[in-house]
Amino acid sequence: MRVALLPALIMLAIAPPALAQTPAPAPAASAAKPLAVVNGRPIPALYGDLVKREMAQGQPASPQLDERVRESLINLELLSHAAIDKGLDKDPNLAAALDIRRKDQLAKAYLEDYVKAHPVTDAEVQAMYDKAKTQPMEPEYHAHHILVKTEAEAKKLIAELDDKKARFEDLAKKYSKDPGSAKNGGALDWTDRRAFVPEFSDALAHLKKGEITKTPVKTQFGYHIIRLDDTRTPKLPPLDAVRGEITKQIQQQRIRDAITAARANAKIE
């Protein structure tokens, strides 16, 4: 299980002054040998393994990384006990934060164990895939749009398009405030309507191929002028292409089942 560590405290020890030069290789620690002993308190080697995962960030194993991990844990040990000596652990907010963090890690561990104990079977994957085959596929839309700030500006551009005074793509490049599509003349990728906000989606569904919205479409982002270019009905990908995605969906259902079971046996007031 991957344990997320407090980045603020770990960062305090990433480049301490004593490590300005390349450190000598640290001896490999056995599982029984502590990583360090600070004021008589041993730091288990397991702590080093957990911190190394956080600090490595794709770096290969090296004596330098091992030394940085060791120094970070020494600093963590010293600073945490300094906080305890000062009575900071008695602060209600800190105590609550630590308790929530502990419960969060325990909950994650329980859910990971639950999913592991209830593995996804090939039969379940096949059944979900077969069910998807029986359901109608959502059509996909290919469209262009122009996004502007005001209704007046949108109406002005619609009038220009109606009078054939300008090409849709040229107006999009010049006026559209959508950074993702403006440079491409307002072109949007093939997608089904569920990817858009409801107002945009509804307007798109009422357009015919090649048609442009007659009035501006207002959304949370501003005012849109939409042109529908084409529609298509996608084909369901082969099972092997979506097996991983289906497996994740079933695992998410496992997690929901575990939460439902835990709540069902609880007395909540």
C-alpha positions as a Markdown table, in Angstrom:
| # | Residue | x | y | z |
|---|---|---|---|---|
| 1 | Met | 0.0 | 0.0 | 0.0 |
| 2 | Arg | 1.3 | 3.5 | -0.9 |
| 3 | Val | 1.3 | 5.8 | 2.1 |
| 4 | Ala | 1.3 | 9.5 | 1.3 |
| 5 | Leu | 3.7 | 11.4 | 3.5 |
| 6 | Leu | 3.6 | 15.0 | 4.7 |
| 7 | Pro | 5.5 | 16.9 | 1.9 |
| 8 | Ala | 6.2 | 20.0 | 4.0 |
| 9 | Leu | 8.3 | 18.1 | 6.6 |
| 10 | Ile | 10.0 | 15.9 | 4.1 |
| 11 | Met | 11.0 | 18.9 | 2.1 |
| 12 | Leu | 12.8 | 20.4 | 5.1 |
| 13 | Ala | 15.4 | 17.7 | 4.7 |
| 14 | Ile | 15.8 | 17.4 | 1.0 |
| 15 | Ala | 19.0 | 19.5 | 0.8 |
| 16 | Pro | 20.4 | 20.0 | 4.3 |
| 17 | Pro | 23.7 | 21.9 | 4.6 |
| 18 | Ala | 25.6 | 18.8 | 5.5 |
| 19 | Leu | 24.7 | 17.2 | 2.2 |
| 20 | Ala | 26.2 | 20.0 | 0.0 |
| 21 | Gln | 28.8 | 17.5 | -1.2 |
| 22 | Thr | 28.2 | 14.0 | -2.5 |
| 23 | Pro | 27.7 | 11.7 | 0.5 |
| 24 | Ala | 29.5 | 8.4 | 1.0 |
| 25 | Pro | 27.4 | 5.4 | 0.1 |
| 26 | Ala | 25.3 | 4.3 | 3.1 |
| 27 | Pro | 25.5 | 0.6 | 4.1 |
| 28 | Ala | 22.4 | -1.5 | 3.2 |
| 29 | Ala | 20.2 | -1.9 | 6.2 |
| 30 | Ser | 18.6 | -5.1 | 7.0 |
| 31 | Ala | 14.9 | -5.4 | 8.0 |
| 32 | Ala | 15.9 | -5.7 | 11.7 |
| 33 | Lys | 18.5 | -2.9 | 11.7 |
| 34 | Pro | 17.1 | 0.6 | 12.2 |
| 35 | Leu | 17.8 | 3.3 | 9.7 |
| 36 | Ala | 19.1 | 5.5 | 12.5 |
| 37 | Val | 18.9 | 6.0 | 16.2 |
| 38 | Val | 18.0 | 9.5 | 17.4 |
| 39 | Asn | 18.3 | 10.3 | 21.1 |
| 40 | Gly | 17.9 | 6.6 | 21.8 |
| 41 | Arg | 14.8 | 6.2 | 19.5 |
| 42 | Pro | 15.3 | 3.9 | 16.5 |
| 43 | Ile | 13.9 | 4.8 | 13.1 |
| 44 | Pro | 12.8 | 1.5 | 11.5 |
| 45 | Ala | 14.2 | 0.7 | 8.1 |
| 46 | Leu | 10.6 | 0.3 | 6.9 |
| 47 | Tyr | 10.1 | 4.1 | 7.3 |
| 48 | Gly | 13.0 | 4.6 | 4.9 |
| 49 | Asp | 11.3 | 2.4 | 2.3 |
| 50 | Leu | 8.1 | 4.4 | 2.6 |
| 51 | Val | 9.8 | 7.8 | 2.4 |
| 52 | Lys | 12.0 | 6.7 | -0.5 |
| 53 | Arg | 8.9 | 6.1 | -2.6 |
| 54 | Glu | 7.8 | 9.7 | -2.1 |
| 55 | Met | 11.2 | 11.2 | -2.6 |
| 56 | Ala | 12.4 | 9.1 | -5.6 |
| 57 | Gln | 9.9 | 10.6 | -8.1 |
| 58 | Gly | 11.2 | 8.3 | -10.8 |
| 59 | Gln | 14.9 | 8.6 | -9.8 |
| 60 | Pro | 17.0 | 5.5 | -9.8 |
| 61 | Ala | 18.1 | 4.0 | -6.5 |
| 62 | Ser | 21.4 | 5.6 | -5.4 |
| 63 | Pro | 23.5 | 6.1 | -2.2 |
| 64 | Gln | 22.7 | 9.8 | -2.5 |
| 65 | Leu | 18.9 | 9.1 | -2.4 |
| 66 | Asp | 19.3 | 6.8 | 0.5 |
| 67 | Glu | 21.2 | 9.5 | 2.4 |
| 68 | Arg | 18.6 | 12.1 | 1.7 |
| 69 | Val | 15.9 | 9.7 | 3.0 |
| 70 | Arg | 17.9 | 9.0 | 6.1 |
| 71 | Glu | 18.5 | 12.7 | 6.8 |
| 72 | Ser | 14.9 | 13.6 | 6.2 |
| 73 | Leu | 13.7 | 11.0 | 8.7 |
| 74 | Ile | 16.2 | 12.2 | 11.3 |
| 75 | Asn | 14.9 | 15.8 | 10.8 |
| 76 | Leu | 11.4 | 14.5 | 11.0 |
| 77 | Glu | 12.1 | 12.6 | 14.3 |
| 78 | Leu | 13.8 | 15.6 | 15.8 |
| 79 | Leu | 11.1 | 18.2 | 14.8 |
| 80 | Ser | 8.2 | 16.0 | 15.7 |
| 81 | His | 9.5 | 15.4 | 19.2 |
| 82 | Ala | 10.4 | 19.1 | 19.5 |
| 83 | Ala | 6.7 | 19.8 | 18.8 |
| 84 | Ile | 5.6 | 17.3 | 21.4 |
| 85 | Asp | 8.0 | 18.8 | 24.0 |
| 86 | Lys | 6.4 | 22.1 | 23.3 |
| 87 | Gly | 3.0 | 20.7 | 23.8 |
| 88 | Leu | 1.9 | 21.3 | 20.2 |
| 89 | Asp | 0.4 | 17.8 | 20.0 |
| 90 | Lys | -2.2 | 18.9 | 22.5 |
| 91 | Asp | -3.6 | 21.5 | 20.1 |
| 92 | Pro | -7.2 | 20.4 | 19.2 |
| 93 | Asn | -6.8 | 21.3 | 15.5 |
| 94 | Leu | -3.6 | 19.5 | 15.1 |
| 95 | Ala | -4.9 | 16.5 | 17.1 |
| 96 | Ala | -7.9 | 16.4 | 14.8 |
| 97 | Ala | -5.9 | 16.7 | 11.7 |
| 98 | Leu | -3.6 | 13.8 | 12.8 |
| 99 | Asp | -6.6 | 11.6 | 13.7 |
| 100 | Ile | -8.3 | 12.3 | 10.3 |
| 101 | Arg | -5.1 | 11.5 | 8.5 |
| 102 | Arg | -4.7 | 8.2 | 10.4 |
| 103 | Lys | -8.3 | 7.2 | 9.7 |
| 104 | Asp | -7.9 | 8.2 | 6.1 |
| 105 | Gln | -4.9 | 5.8 | 5.7 |
| 106 | Leu | -6.7 | 3.0 | 7.5 |
| 107 | Ala | -9.8 | 3.5 | 5.3 |
| 108 | Lys | -7.6 | 3.3 | 2.2 |
| 109 | Ala | -5.9 | 0.2 | 3.5 |
| 110 | Tyr | -9.2 | -1.4 | 4.2 |
| 111 | Leu | -10.6 | -0.7 | 0.7 |
| 112 | Glu | -7.5 | -1.9 | -1.0 |
| 113 | Asp | -7.7 | -5.1 | 1.0 |
| 114 | Tyr | -11.3 | -5.5 | 0.2 |
| 115 | Val | -10.7 | -5.1 | -3.5 |
| 116 | Lys | -7.8 | -7.5 | -3.3 |
| 117 | Ala | -10.0 | -10.1 | -1.5 |
| 118 | His | -12.7 | -9.7 | -4.1 |
| 119 | Pro | -10.8 | -9.9 | -7.4 |
| 120 | Val | -12.5 | -9.1 | -10.7 |
| 121 | Thr | -13.2 | -12.2 | -12.7 |
| 122 | Asp | -13.1 | -12.6 | -16.5 |
| 123 | Ala | -16.7 | -13.6 | -16.3 |
| 124 | Glu | -17.6 | -10.3 | -14.7 |
| 125 | Val | -15.7 | -8.3 | -17.3 |
| 126 | Gln | -17.4 | -10.3 | -20.1 |
| 127 | Ala | -20.8 | -9.8 | -18.6 |
| 128 | Met | -20.4 | -6.0 | -18.4 |
| 129 | Tyr | -19.1 | -5.9 | -21.9 |
| 130 | Asp | -22.0 | -8.0 | -23.2 |
| 131 | Lys | -24.4 | -5.7 | -21.4 |
| 132 | Ala | -22.8 | -2.7 | -23.1 |
| 133 | Lys | -23.2 | -4.3 | -26.5 |
| 134 | Thr | -27.0 | -4.5 | -26.0 |
| 135 | Gln | -27.3 | -0.8 | -25.1 |
| 136 | Pro | -27.6 | 1.9 | -27.8 |
| 137 | Met | -24.4 | 3.9 | -28.4 |
| 138 | Glu | -24.5 | 7.6 | -27.8 |
| 139 | Pro | -24.0 | 9.5 | -31.1 |
| 140 | Glu | -20.9 | 11.6 | -31.4 |
| 141 | Tyr | -20.8 | 15.1 | -32.7 |
| 142 | His | -18.2 | 17.0 | -34.6 |
| 143 | Ala | -18.8 | 20.8 | -34.3 |
| 144 | His | -17.2 | 24.2 | -34.4 |
| 145 | His | -17.9 | 27.0 | -32.0 |
| 146 | Ile | -17.1 | 30.6 | -31.2 |
| 147 | Leu | -17.1 | 31.8 | -27.6 |
| 148 | Val | -17.4 | 35.5 | -26.8 |
| 149 | Lys | -18.1 | 37.5 | -23.6 |
| 150 | Thr | -21.3 | 39.4 | -24.6 |
| 151 | Glu | -24.6 | 38.5 | -26.3 |
| 152 | Ala | -24.3 | 41.6 | -28.4 |
| 153 | Glu | -20.9 | 40.5 | -29.8 |
| 154 | Ala | -22.3 | 37.0 | -30.5 |
| 155 | Lys | -25.3 | 38.5 | -32.4 |
| 156 | Lys | -23.0 | 40.6 | -34.5 |
| 157 | Leu | -20.9 | 37.6 | -35.5 |
| 158 | Ile | -24.1 | 35.6 | -36.3 |
| 159 | Ala | -25.2 | 38.4 | -38.6 |
| 160 | Glu | -21.8 | 38.3 | -40.4 |
| 161 | Leu | -22.2 | 34.6 | -40.9 |
| 162 | Asp | -25.7 | 35.0 | -42.2 |
| 163 | Asp | -24.6 | 37.6 | -44.7 |
| 164 | Lys | -21.7 | 35.4 | -45.8 |
| 165 | Lys | -19.3 | 38.2 | -44.9 |
| 166 | Ala | -16.9 | 35.9 | -43.2 |
| 167 | Arg | -15.9 | 32.3 | -42.7 |
| 168 | Phe | -16.8 | 30.7 | -39.4 |
| 169 | Glu | -13.2 | 29.5 | -38.9 |
| 170 | Asp | -11.8 | 33.0 | -39.5 |
| 171 | Leu | -14.2 | 34.6 | -37.0 |
| 172 | Ala | -13.3 | 31.9 | -34.5 |
| 173 | Lys | -9.6 | 32.5 | -34.8 |
| 174 | Lys | -10.1 | 36.2 | -34.5 |
| 175 | Tyr | -12.7 | 36.5 | -31.8 |
| 176 | Ser | -13.2 | 33.2 | -29.8 |
| 177 | Lys | -12.2 | 33.3 | -26.2 |
| 178 | Asp | -11.8 | 29.5 | -26.0 |
| 179 | Pro | -8.1 | 28.9 | -26.0 |
| 180 | Gly | -8.4 | 25.2 | -26.8 |
| 181 | Ser | -10.3 | 25.6 | -30.1 |
| 182 | Ala | -9.8 | 29.2 | -31.3 |
| 183 | Lys | -6.4 | 28.5 | -32.9 |
| 184 | Asn | -8.1 | 25.7 | -34.9 |
| 185 | Gly | -10.9 | 27.8 | -36.2 |
| 186 | Gly | -13.2 | 26.7 | -33.4 |
| 187 | Ala | -13.0 | 23.0 | -34.2 |
| 188 | Leu | -14.0 | 20.6 | -31.4 |
| 189 | Asp | -13.0 | 17.0 | -31.2 |
| 190 | Trp | -15.5 | 14.2 | -31.9 |
| 191 | Thr | -17.4 | 13.6 | -28.7 |
| 192 | Asp | -20.9 | 12.8 | -27.4 |
| 193 | Arg | -23.0 | 15.5 | -25.9 |
| 194 | Arg | -22.4 | 14.5 | -22.3 |
| 195 | Ala | -19.0 | 16.1 | -22.5 |
| 196 | Phe | -20.6 | 19.5 | -22.8 |
| 197 | Val | -22.5 | 21.7 | -20.3 |
| 198 | Pro | -26.3 | 21.2 | -20.7 |
| 199 | Glu | -27.0 | 24.5 | -22.5 |
| 200 | Phe | -24.4 | 23.7 | -25.2 |
| 201 | Ser | -25.4 | 20.1 | -25.4 |
| 202 | Asp | -29.1 | 20.9 | -25.9 |
| 203 | Ala | -28.3 | 23.5 | -28.6 |
| 204 | Leu | -26.1 | 21.0 | -30.4 |
| 205 | Ala | -28.8 | 18.3 | -30.4 |
| 206 | His | -31.2 | 20.6 | -32.2 |
| 207 | Leu | -28.9 | 21.5 | -35.1 |
| 208 | Lys | -28.9 | 19.9 | -38.5 |
| 209 | Lys | -25.7 | 19.0 | -40.3 |
| 210 | Gly | -24.1 | 22.3 | -41.5 |
| 211 | Glu | -26.5 | 24.4 | -39.5 |
| 212 | Ile | -25.4 | 27.3 | -37.2 |
| 213 | Thr | -27.3 | 28.4 | -34.1 |
| 214 | Lys | -29.6 | 31.4 | -34.9 |
| 215 | Thr | -29.3 | 32.9 | -31.5 |
| 216 | Pro | -26.4 | 33.0 | -29.0 |
| 217 | Val | -26.2 | 30.1 | -26.6 |
| 218 | Lys | -25.5 | 31.3 | -23.1 |
| 219 | Thr | -23.4 | 29.1 | -20.7 |
| 220 | Gln | -21.3 | 29.7 | -17.6 |
| 221 | Phe | -18.4 | 30.4 | -19.9 |
| 222 | Gly | -20.1 | 33.1 | -22.0 |
| 223 | Tyr | -22.0 | 33.2 | -25.3 |
| 224 | His | -21.5 | 30.5 | -28.0 |
| 225 | Ile | -22.1 | 30.3 | -31.7 |
| 226 | Ile | -22.2 | 26.7 | -32.7 |
| 227 | Arg | -22.0 | 24.9 | -36.1 |
| 228 | Leu | -22.7 | 21.2 | -36.3 |
| 229 | Asp | -20.5 | 19.6 | -38.9 |
| 230 | Asp | -21.4 | 16.0 | -38.7 |
| 231 | Thr | -22.6 | 13.1 | -36.5 |
| 232 | Arg | -21.7 | 9.5 | -36.3 |
| 233 | Thr | -22.5 | 6.4 | -34.2 |
| 234 | Pro | -19.4 | 5.0 | -32.7 |
| 235 | Lys | -18.6 | 1.3 | -32.6 |
| 236 | Leu | -18.0 | -0.5 | -29.4 |
| 237 | Pro | -14.2 | -1.2 | -29.1 |
| 238 | Pro | -13.0 | -4.9 | -28.9 |
| 239 | Leu | -13.1 | -6.3 | -25.4 |
| 240 | Asp | -9.3 | -6.4 | -25.1 |
| 241 | Ala | -9.1 | -2.7 | -25.8 |
| 242 | Val | -11.5 | -1.8 | -22.9 |
| 243 | Arg | -10.7 | -4.7 | -20.5 |
| 244 | Gly | -8.7 | -2.4 | -18.2 |
| 245 | Glu | -11.4 | 0.3 | -18.1 |
| 246 | Ile | -14.1 | -2.3 | -17.3 |
| 247 | Thr | -12.0 | -3.8 | -14.6 |
| 248 | Lys | -11.6 | -0.4 | -13.0 |
| 249 | Gln | -15.3 | 0.2 | -13.1 |
| 250 | Ile | -16.0 | -3.1 | -11.4 |
| 251 | Gln | -13.3 | -2.3 | -8.7 |
| 252 | Gln | -15.0 | 1.0 | -8.1 |
| 253 | Gln | -18.3 | -0.9 | -7.6 |
| 254 | Arg | -16.4 | -3.1 | -5.1 |
| 255 | Ile | -15.4 | 0.0 | -3.2 |
| 256 | Arg | -19.0 | 1.3 | -3.1 |
| 257 | Asp | -20.1 | -2.2 | -1.9 |
| 258 | Ala | -17.6 | -2.1 | 0.9 |
| 259 | Ile | -18.8 | 1.4 | 2.0 |
| 260 | Thr | -22.5 | 0.4 | 1.8 |
| 261 | Ala | -21.8 | -2.7 | 3.9 |
| 262 | Ala | -19.9 | -0.7 | 6.5 |
| 263 | Arg | -22.8 | 1.8 | 6.8 |
| 264 | Ala | -25.4 | -0.9 | 6.9 |
| 265 | Asn | -23.9 | -2.4 | 10.1 |
| 266 | Ala | -23.4 | 1.0 | 11.7 |
| 267 | Lys | -25.6 | 2.9 | 14.2 |
| 268 | Ile | -25.5 | 6.5 | 12.9 |
| 269 | Glu | -27.4 | 9.2 | 14.8 |
